[in-house]
Amino acid sequence: MDTSVTLALAGLPTSLAAILAVGVPVLIAIGLGSIVFAVFTQQDFTQNAFMASVKFGFVVEIYAAVAALTLVGAWNIYETARDTLQKEAGALYMLALSVDTYSTPAQAGLRSDMRGAIRSYAADIVSADWPFLQAGIPSTGSDIAFQHLARVFLDAEPATQAQAALGQNVAQWIAQAAEARIGRLSVTSRTLSVLIWALVMVVSVAVIVFQWFFGGPNHGLHYTMGAVTAVIVGGVLLVAVKLAHPFVGDPPLLSARPFLELMQVQ
């Protein structure tokens, strides 16, 4: 599965993505079941039962391992993106709180510049960076605004002891925001590779196919079990896709809300 396909699936409304991710495997499973039951007889199933069960058990073990590794990798992408987002927003929030420390009348213009720099950077994140994150494309559209933010705070001349003491913390918050910014902008490069998605699809199809090579007089029961297996496969795929693309979707797992709030700094 190409990453553009997983990106497109993640970008769909959650309800529609769930219908496709679960519905398609179910339809495939039922279709395969109909073909298998039309081609093979009950005697064929009975003779093949032992060998089919051994092969199916082997395929299921491979699927379980691949699904687990995929979910762990996707969760790591989501967790890293979430923590990075919180780290950047937290650093900006602390900078916003520090502005009132520059409280002398002569620093009124500096306070205005500081708040304006925070609002401008947050606005550029929302307008210049976020659309590209949602499309899975790297962007540096907010770079100029961040440079301006850093210069406004780092170049501020302390007029009191409190401001001088705050200077070191301000430098740390700027560095924290810069580190988190780099992590946020590079999140698209850490997505699961095409080879991993292809492996997931291969073993998923194998599980759906091999489940039908068991005999039994009750075809309805086989169809039910086949559909349940397909639902599990589709559910695992959907969760992995959504976690691997946390900025994509309607609604996405991670939104620009923290930066929308920072745009209101007064």
C-alpha positions in Angstrom: 0.0 0.0 0.0 1.5 3.3 -1.0 1.7 6.0 1.7 -0.5 8.3 -0.5 -3.2 5.7 -0.1 -2.9 5.6 3.6 -2.8 9.4 3.7 -6.0 9.6 1.7 -7.7 7.1 4.0 -6.6 8.9 7.1 -7.8 12.2 5.5 -11.4 11.0 5.2 -14.0 11.7 7.8 -13.6 9.1 10.5 -17.0 7.5 9.9 -16.4 7.1 6.2 -12.8 5.9 6.8 -14.2 3.2 9.2 -16.8 2.1 6.6 -14.1 1.7 3.9 -11.5 0.1 6.2 -13.9 -2.4 7.6 -16.4 -2.7 4.8 -13.9 -3.5 2.0 -12.3 -6.5 3.9 -15.8 -7.8 4.8 -16.9 -7.7 1.1 -13.6 -9.3 0.0 -14.1 -12.0 2.7 -17.7 -12.8 1.7 -16.8 -12.8 -2.0 -13.9 -15.1 -1.5 -16.1 -17.4 0.6 -18.7 -17.6 -2.1 -16.0 -18.5 -4.7 -14.4 -21.1 -2.5 -17.7 -22.8 -1.6 -18.6 -22.8 -5.3 -15.4 -24.4 -6.4 -14.7 -26.9 -3.7 -16.9 -29.6 -2.2 -17.4 -30.6 1.4 -15.2 -33.7 0.8 -12.4 -31.4 -0.4 -12.6 -29.3 2.8 -12.6 -32.4 5.0 -9.5 -33.9 3.3 -7.7 -30.6 3.5 -8.7 -29.7 7.1 -5.5 -30.6 8.8 -3.1 -29.0 6.3 -5.3 -25.9 6.1 -5.4 -25.5 9.9 -1.6 -25.8 10.1 -1.1 -23.2 7.4 -3.8 -20.9 8.8 -2.2 -21.0 12.2 1.2 -20.0 10.7 -0.4 -17.1 8.8 -2.2 -15.9 11.9 1.0 -15.9 13.9 2.7 -13.8 11.2 -0.3 -11.5 11.0 -0.3 -11.0 14.8 3.4 -10.1 14.8 3.1 -7.7 11.8 0.0 -6.1 13.2 1.6 -5.6 16.6 4.8 -4.1 15.1 2.7 -1.8 12.9 0.5 -0.6 15.7 3.5 0.0 17.9 5.3 2.0 15.2 2.1 4.0 14.4 1.6 4.7 18.1 5.2 5.9 18.4 4.6 8.4 15.5 1.4 9.7 17.2 2.9 9.9 20.7 6.0 11.7 19.4 3.9 14.2 17.4 1.6 14.8 20.4 4.5 15.4 22.8 6.2 17.6 20.3 3.1 19.7 19.8 2.6 20.1 23.5 6.2 21.0 24.1 6.1 23.8 21.5 2.8 25.2 22.6 4.0 25.0 26.3 7.1 26.9 25.5 5.1 29.6 23.7 2.7 29.8 26.6 5.5 30.3 29.1 6.9 33.1 26.9 3.5 34.7 26.8 3.4 34.6 30.7 6.8 36.1 30.9 5.9 39.2 29.0 4.4 41.0 32.0 7.7 40.8 33.8 8.9 43.5 31.4 6.7 45.9 33.3 8.5 49.3 33.2 6.7 52.1 31.4 9.6 52.4 29.0 9.1 48.8 28.0 5.5 49.1 26.8 6.5 48.9 23.2 8.6 45.8 23.9 5.7 44.1 25.6 3.5 44.9 22.6 6.2 43.5 20.2 6.6 40.3 22.3 2.8 39.6 22.3 2.6 40.5 18.6 5.5 38.1 17.8 3.8 35.2 19.7 0.4 35.9 17.9 2.2 36.2 14.5 4.1 32.9 14.9 1.0 31.1 16.1 -1.0 32.5 13.2 1.7 31.3 10.7 1.7 27.9 12.2 -2.0 27.6 11.6 -2.1 29.2 8.2 1.3 28.3 6.7 2.4 25.0 8.4 -0.8 23.2 9.3 -2.3 22.7 5.7 1.0 21.1 4.7 1.0 18.9 7.8 -2.5 17.8 6.9 -1.3 17.0 3.4 1.8 15.1 4.7 4.2 17.6 3.1 7.1 19.3 5.0 6.8 23.1 5.3 8.8 25.9 6.7 6.3 28.7 6.1 6.5 29.9 9.7 10.3 30.2 9.7 10.5 34.0 9.4 7.9 34.5 12.1 9.9 32.2 14.5 13.1 34.0 13.8 11.4 37.3 14.6 9.9 35.8 17.8 13.4 34.6 18.9 15.0 37.9 18.2 12.3 39.9 20.1 12.8 37.9 23.2 16.5 37.2 23.1 17.4 40.8 22.3 15.3 42.3 25.1 17.5 44.3 27.5 16.7 43.6 31.1 15.8 46.7 33.2 15.4 45.0 36.5 16.9 42.1 38.4 13.7 40.0 37.8 14.1 40.5 34.1 17.8 39.6 34.2 16.9 36.4 36.2 14.2 35.6 33.7 16.6 35.9 30.7 18.0 32.4 31.1 14.6 30.8 31.2 13.5 32.8 28.2 16.5 31.4 26.3 15.6 27.9 27.4 11.9 28.3 26.3 13.1 29.6 22.9 15.4 26.6 22.5 12.6 24.3 23.6 10.2 25.8 21.0 12.9 25.5 18.3 13.5 21.9 19.1 9.8 21.1 19.1 9.3 23.1 15.9 11.9 21.0 14.1 10.2 17.8 15.4 6.8 19.0 14.3 7.9 19.9 10.8 9.8 16.6 10.4 6.9 14.4 11.5 6.1 13.5 7.9 9.5 12.0 7.4 8.9 9.5 10.2 5.8 7.8 8.8 5.7 4.1 8.2 7.4 3.1 5.0 5.7 1.7 1.9 7.3 -1.7 2.6 5.7 -1.9 6.0 2.2 -1.0 4.6 2.7 -3.6 1.8 3.6 -6.3 4.3 0.5 -5.4 6.4 -1.7 -5.7 3.4 -0.1 -9.0 2.2 -0.6 -10.8 5.6 -4.1 -9.2 6.0 -5.2 -10.6 2.7 -3.6 -14.0 3.5 -5.6 -14.2 6.8 -8.8 -13.4 5.0 -8.1 -15.9 2.3 -6.9 -18.9 4.4 -9.8 -18.8 6.8 -12.1 -20.3 4.1 -10.3 -23.5 3.6 -12.1 -25.3 6.4 -15.1 -27.5 5.9 -18.4 -27.5 7.7 -22.1 -28.0 6.8 -23.2 -24.6 8.1 -22.1 -22.0 5.5 -23.8 -19.2 7.4 -21.5 -19.8 10.3 -18.5 -19.6 8.1 -19.6 -16.4 6.5 -20.2 -14.9 10.0 -16.7 -15.9 11.2 -15.2 -14.7 8.0 -16.9 -11.3 8.4 -15.7 -11.0 12.0 -12.1 -11.8 11.0 -12.4 -9.2 8.2 -13.7 -6.6 10.7 -10.7 -7.2 13.0 -8.3 -6.9 10.1 -9.9 -3.7 8.9 -10.1 -2.3 12.4 -6.3 -2.9 12.9 -5.6 -1.2 9.6 -7.8 1.8 10.4 -6.2 2.4 13.8 -2.7 2.1 12.4 -3.4 4.5 9.5 -5.0 7.1 11.8 -2.1 6.9 14.3 0.5 7.1 11.6 -1.0 10.3 10.2 -2.1 12.2 13.4 -2.5 15.6 11.7 -4.8 14.3 9.0 -8.5 13.5 9.1 -11.9 15.0 10.0 -11.4 15.4 12.9 -7.6 14.7 13.1 -6.1 13.1 16.2 -4.0 16.3 16.7 -5.4 19.7 15.9 -4.0 23.3 15.8 -6.2 24.4 18.8 -3.3 25.3 21.1 -1.9 27.7 18.5 -5.4 29.1 17.8 -5.5 29.9 21.5 -2.1 31.6 21.4 -3.3 33.8 18.6 -5.5 35.5 21.2 -2.6 36.5 23.5 -3.2 40.0 24.8 
